[in-house]
Amino acid sequence: MSAGAAIDLLGREPLERAASPFGTSLGLPAAAYTSPEVLTWENEHFFGASWSCAGRVGRRQRHPRQREKGGWAFEQRDARGIEFEQQFGNVWEILAPYEPERLVVAARHSYQVEANWKFIHENYQECYHCSEIHPELCRVTPPDSGYSYDMNGLFVAGPMDLRPEAETMSLDGKSRGVPLRGLSGRQLREVGYIGMFPDLLISPHPDYILTHRLQPLTSGSTYVECEWLFPPEALEDPAFSPDYAVEFWDITNREDWTAVESLQRSARSRGYRPGPLSVSWEAGPYMWVKMLADGYLQGAVTRPPQVPEIAHIPRHDTFGANAGR
């Protein structure tokens, strides 16, 4: 399919609305989530032209166009696509203190989610929904915390705080592992959320890293592989078990899958209309949606997300000025 076919499939006006300035934009049109033709276009112009994650290094046979970084293998099908350094920008600087290349996979789960891959990304980028569906998460992290990192690659990222009594993300807030050796200060009191285009979500914790690797199956279903990465010194303890982290995130994942599957059903309905995004809560989804909308309009995703000024301010500090938005 031609690079410009996305405009024919989705419409120039809806895409330009989705790419409008923060506070005035709308979400993507329904066809972006439901059309098999759009997914065919994305497979060529989004996934094929970018560096997709193939999992941890060594799990699969080496691809002719493969790069390795942070312990992950990335593959690009189209040699004319984006350069590796341009796609990932400064994300490796953000991840450097966590030393992902030395971490070991201690657990792996897979899911088939009956929702478009972009709904999973959008859900990951906001905690507007957290107080409604994530009681376990809200006990260990305030849903109104968070801000955006400085970014110059094709990713959307920012941390959220841990509550004072929590050591990590687990059902009781306690860690059964060891702190990652490269962390200090604030990094030990935050959990990061890094949504990397097109298919990898990386969540660094004080004591482990959680990843979600996304593989679209159809326009309305996605294979998700989750891995929990721990430092080797944690696994050297005979009494160590990753279950404290796995149990927490398996519960949270399934709550999220229920939510995004509901969004997928909504997108299929005749009454679906793209809605506005909350200025206080949805800077992350805005940056993600705008990056993709620009990509549909241009035939490829090449521009890093533009970070709204308000996104650099801790979220709870914005509520007075933007109550209800």
C-alpha positions as CSV (number, residue, x, y, z in Angstrom):
1,M,0.0,0.0,0.0
2,S,1.2,3.5,-0.8
3,A,2.5,5.8,2.0
4,G,-0.5,8.1,1.4
5,A,-3.1,5.4,1.6
6,A,-3.6,6.0,5.3
7,I,-5.1,9.4,4.5
8,D,-7.6,7.7,2.2
9,L,-8.5,5.1,4.8
10,L,-8.8,7.4,7.8
11,G,-9.5,10.9,6.4
12,R,-7.3,13.9,6.4
13,E,-9.6,16.0,8.6
14,P,-9.9,13.4,11.5
15,L,-6.1,12.9,11.4
16,E,-5.4,16.7,11.5
17,R,-7.8,17.0,14.5
18,A,-5.9,14.3,16.3
19,A,-2.7,16.1,15.6
20,S,-4.0,19.5,16.8
21,P,-2.4,21.3,19.7
22,F,-2.9,19.9,23.2
23,G,-6.2,20.9,24.7
24,T,-7.9,21.2,21.3
25,S,-7.2,17.7,19.8
26,L,-9.4,14.6,19.6
27,G,-8.6,11.0,19.5
28,L,-8.0,8.9,16.4
29,P,-11.0,7.9,14.3
30,A,-12.7,4.5,14.8
31,A,-11.2,2.9,11.7
32,A,-7.7,3.3,13.2
33,Y,-8.7,0.6,15.7
34,T,-11.1,-1.5,13.6
35,S,-10.0,-1.6,10.0
36,P,-8.0,-4.6,8.7
37,E,-6.8,-2.3,5.8
38,V,-5.3,0.2,8.3
39,L,-3.5,-2.6,10.1
40,T,-2.1,-3.8,6.7
41,W,-0.8,-0.3,6.1
42,E,0.6,-0.1,9.6
43,N,2.4,-3.4,9.2
44,E,4.2,-1.9,6.2
45,H,4.7,1.7,7.1
46,F,4.9,1.6,11.0
47,F,6.2,-1.8,11.9
48,G,8.2,-2.7,8.8
49,A,9.9,0.7,8.6
50,S,10.8,0.9,12.3
51,W,12.8,-1.3,14.7
52,S,10.5,-3.8,16.3
53,C,11.4,-5.7,19.4
54,A,12.0,-9.4,18.9
55,G,12.4,-10.1,22.6
56,R,15.5,-10.6,24.8
57,V,18.8,-11.3,23.0
58,G,19.4,-14.9,22.2
59,R,15.8,-16.1,22.3
60,R,15.4,-16.2,18.5
61,Q,17.6,-16.8,15.4
62,R,19.4,-13.6,14.5
63,H,17.6,-11.5,11.8
64,P,19.7,-10.1,8.9
65,R,18.8,-6.5,10.0
66,Q,19.1,-6.8,13.8
67,R,20.5,-4.5,16.4
68,E,20.9,-5.3,20.1
69,K,20.6,-2.8,22.9
70,G,19.8,-3.0,26.6
71,G,19.6,-6.8,26.3
72,W,16.8,-6.7,23.7
73,A,17.0,-7.6,20.0
74,F,15.4,-5.2,17.5
75,E,14.6,-6.0,13.9
76,Q,13.8,-3.9,10.9
77,R,12.3,-5.4,7.7
78,D,12.6,-2.3,5.5
79,A,16.1,-1.1,5.1
80,R,14.8,2.3,3.9
81,G,13.1,2.9,7.2
82,I,14.1,5.0,10.2
83,E,17.7,4.9,11.6
84,F,18.1,3.0,14.9
85,E,19.5,6.1,16.7
86,Q,16.8,8.4,15.5
87,Q,14.0,6.0,16.6
88,F,15.3,5.5,20.1
89,G,16.9,8.8,20.8
90,N,17.7,9.3,24.5
91,V,15.7,6.4,25.9
92,W,18.9,4.4,26.6
93,E,20.1,7.3,28.7
94,I,16.9,7.2,30.8
95,L,17.3,3.4,31.2
96,A,21.1,3.4,31.9
97,P,20.9,3.4,35.7
98,Y,18.7,0.3,35.6
99,E,21.3,-1.6,33.6
100,P,18.7,-3.6,31.6
101,E,21.4,-5.5,29.7
102,R,22.5,-7.4,32.9
103,L,19.0,-8.3,34.1
104,V,17.7,-11.8,33.9
105,V,14.2,-13.0,32.9
106,A,12.7,-14.5,36.0
107,A,9.1,-14.9,34.7
108,R,7.2,-14.7,31.5
109,H,3.4,-14.5,30.8
110,S,1.6,-14.2,27.5
111,Y,-1.9,-12.9,26.8
112,Q,-4.2,-12.5,23.8
113,V,-6.1,-9.2,24.3
114,E,-9.1,-8.6,22.1
115,A,-8.2,-5.0,21.4
116,N,-6.2,-3.0,18.9
117,W,-2.5,-2.6,19.8
118,K,-2.9,1.2,20.0
119,F,-5.5,1.0,22.7
120,I,-3.0,-0.9,24.8
121,H,-0.4,1.9,24.3
122,E,-2.9,4.6,25.1
123,N,-4.1,2.9,28.3
124,Y,-0.5,2.5,29.4
125,Q,0.1,6.2,29.0
126,E,-2.5,7.5,31.5
127,C,-3.8,6.8,35.0
128,Y,-7.1,8.6,34.5
129,H,-8.7,5.2,34.8
130,C,-6.7,3.9,37.8
131,S,-8.9,4.9,40.7
132,E,-11.8,3.2,38.9
133,I,-10.3,-0.2,38.1
134,H,-7.0,-0.6,39.8
135,P,-7.4,-0.7,43.6
136,E,-4.2,-2.7,44.1
137,L,-2.2,-0.2,42.1
138,C,-3.6,2.8,43.9
139,R,-2.6,1.3,47.2
140,V,1.1,1.6,46.3
141,T,1.2,4.6,43.9
142,P,-0.9,7.8,43.8
143,P,-2.7,7.9,40.5
144,D,-2.4,11.7,40.4
145,S,1.4,11.6,40.5
146,G,3.7,11.7,37.4
147,Y,5.3,13.9,34.9
148,S,7.0,13.5,31.5
149,Y,10.7,12.9,30.9
150,D,12.6,15.0,28.3
151,M,12.4,12.9,25.1
152,N,14.0,13.1,21.7
153,G,13.1,9.6,20.3
154,L,9.9,7.8,19.2
155,F,8.6,7.1,22.7
156,V,6.4,8.6,25.4
157,A,7.7,8.3,28.9
158,G,7.4,9.5,32.5
159,P,7.5,8.1,36.1
160,M,5.0,7.9,38.9
161,D,5.7,8.1,42.6
162,L,5.6,5.2,45.1
163,R,3.6,5.9,48.2
164,P,5.8,6.6,51.3
165,E,5.2,3.2,52.8
166,A,5.7,1.3,49.5
167,E,9.1,-0.2,48.4
168,T,7.9,-1.3,44.9
169,M,4.8,-2.4,43.0
170,S,3.5,-5.5,44.8
171,L,0.2,-6.3,46.5
172,D,1.6,-5.3,49.9
173,G,4.1,-2.7,48.6
174,K,7.0,-4.8,49.9
175,S,10.0,-6.0,47.8
176,R,11.2,-9.6,48.0
177,G,14.2,-8.8,45.7
178,V,17.1,-6.4,45.9
179,P,17.3,-2.7,44.8
180,L,18.9,-2.3,41.3
181,R,22.5,-1.4,42.1
182,G,22.7,1.7,39.8
183,L,19.8,3.6,41.4
184,S,19.8,6.3,44.0
185,G,17.6,9.0,45.4
186,R,14.4,9.7,43.5
187,Q,14.9,6.6,41.2
188,L,14.3,4.4,44.3
189,R,10.9,6.1,44.9
190,E,9.5,6.0,41.4
191,V,8.2,3.6,38.8
192,G,8.8,4.5,35.1
193,Y,6.5,4.0,32.2
194,I,8.2,4.1,28.8
195,G,6.0,3.4,25.7
196,M,8.4,2.8,22.8
197,F,7.2,2.9,19.3
198,P,6.0,0.6,17.9
199,D,5.7,-2.4,20.2
200,L,7.6,-2.3,23.5
201,L,6.5,-1.0,26.9
202,I,9.2,-0.8,29.6
203,S,8.4,-0.2,33.2
204,P,11.5,0.2,35.4
205,H,11.0,-0.4,39.2
206,P,13.4,0.1,42.0
207,D,14.0,-3.7,42.1
208,Y,13.0,-5.1,38.7
209,I,11.9,-4.2,35.2
210,L,8.6,-5.2,33.7
211,T,8.1,-5.3,29.9
212,H,5.1,-5.7,27.6
213,R,5.9,-6.7,24.0
214,L,3.0,-6.2,21.6
215,Q,2.3,-8.1,18.4
216,P,-0.9,-7.2,16.5
217,L,-2.8,-10.3,15.4
218,T,-5.7,-8.6,13.8
219,S,-7.1,-5.1,13.9
220,G,-9.0,-6.1,17.0
221,S,-6.6,-8.5,18.8
222,T,-3.1,-8.3,20.1
223,Y,-0.6,-10.8,21.5
224,V,1.1,-9.5,24.6
225,E,4.2,-11.0,26.1
226,C,5.2,-9.8,29.6
227,E,8.6,-10.4,31.1
228,W,9.9,-9.7,34.6
229,L,13.6,-8.9,34.7
230,F,15.6,-9.1,37.9
231,P,19.3,-8.6,38.8
232,P,21.4,-11.8,38.9
233,E,22.2,-11.2,42.6
234,A,18.5,-11.6,43.4
235,L,18.3,-14.9,41.6
236,E,21.3,-16.2,43.5
237,D,19.3,-16.3,46.7
238,P,17.7,-19.8,46.9
239,A,14.7,-18.4,48.6
240,F,14.0,-15.8,45.9
241,S,10.8,-15.9,44.0
242,P,9.5,-13.3,41.5
243,D,5.9,-14.1,42.4
244,Y,5.4,-10.9,44.4
245,A,5.9,-8.8,41.2
246,V,4.2,-11.3,38.9
247,E,1.1,-11.6,40.9
248,F,0.7,-7.8,41.2
249,W,1.1,-7.1,37.5
250,D,-0.9,-10.1,36.3
251,I,-3.9,-8.8,38.3
252,T,-3.3,-5.2,37.0
253,N,-2.8,-6.5,33.4
254,R,-6.1,-8.3,33.4
255,E,-7.9,-5.3,34.8
256,D,-6.4,-3.3,31.9
257,W,-7.3,-5.9,29.3
258,T,-10.9,-5.7,30.4
259,A,-10.8,-2.0,30.0
260,V,-9.2,-1.9,26.5
261,E,-11.5,-4.7,25.3
262,S,-14.4,-2.5,26.2
263,L,-12.9,0.3,24.2
264,Q,-12.5,-2.0,21.2
265,R,-16.2,-2.9,21.4
266,S,-17.0,0.8,21.6
267,A,-14.9,1.6,18.5
268,R,-16.9,-1.0,16.6
269,S,-20.2,0.7,17.4
270,R,-22.0,3.1,15.0
271,G,-22.1,5.7,17.8
272,Y,-18.4,5.9,18.3
273,R,-16.9,9.4,18.1
274,P,-13.3,10.5,19.0
275,G,-13.3,12.5,22.2
276,P,-11.2,15.2,23.7
277,L,-8.3,14.5,26.0
278,S,-8.0,15.7,29.6
279,V,-5.4,18.5,30.0
280,S,-4.6,17.3,33.5
281,W,-4.6,13.6,33.0
282,E,-3.9,12.7,29.4
283,A,-0.7,14.4,28.2
284,G,0.8,10.9,27.6
285,P,-2.0,9.7,25.3
286,Y,-2.0,13.0,23.5
287,M,1.7,12.7,22.7
288,W,1.2,9.1,21.5
289,V,-1.9,9.9,19.4
290,K,-0.3,13.0,17.8
291,M,2.9,11.1,17.0
292,L,0.8,8.4,15.2
293,A,-1.6,10.9,13.5
294,D,1.5,12.7,12.1
295,G,2.8,9.4,11.0
296,Y,-0.5,8.5,9.1
297,L,-0.3,12.0,7.5
298,Q,3.3,11.7,6.5
299,G,3.5,8.0,5.6
300,A,5.8,7.1,8.5
301,V,6.5,7.9,12.1
302,T,9.7,10.0,12.2
303,R,9.0,12.9,14.6
304,P,9.5,12.6,18.4
305,P,6.4,13.5,20.4
306,Q,6.1,17.2,21.2
307,V,5.9,17.4,25.0
308,P,3.3,19.9,26.2
309,E,4.7,22.4,28.7
310,I,2.2,21.3,31.4
311,A,3.5,17.7,31.1
312,H,6.8,18.6,32.8
313,I,4.8,19.6,35.9
314,P,4.0,16.9,38.4
315,R,0.4,16.0,37.6
316,H,-1.1,16.7,41.1
317,D,0.2,20.3,40.8
318,T,-1.9,21.0,37.7
319,F,-5.3,20.2,39.1
320,G,-6.1,23.6,40.6
321,A,-5.7,25.3,37.2
322,N,-7.4,22.6,35.2
323,A,-10.1,21.3,37.4
324,G,-12.4,19.0,35.5
325,R,-10.4,19.1,32.3
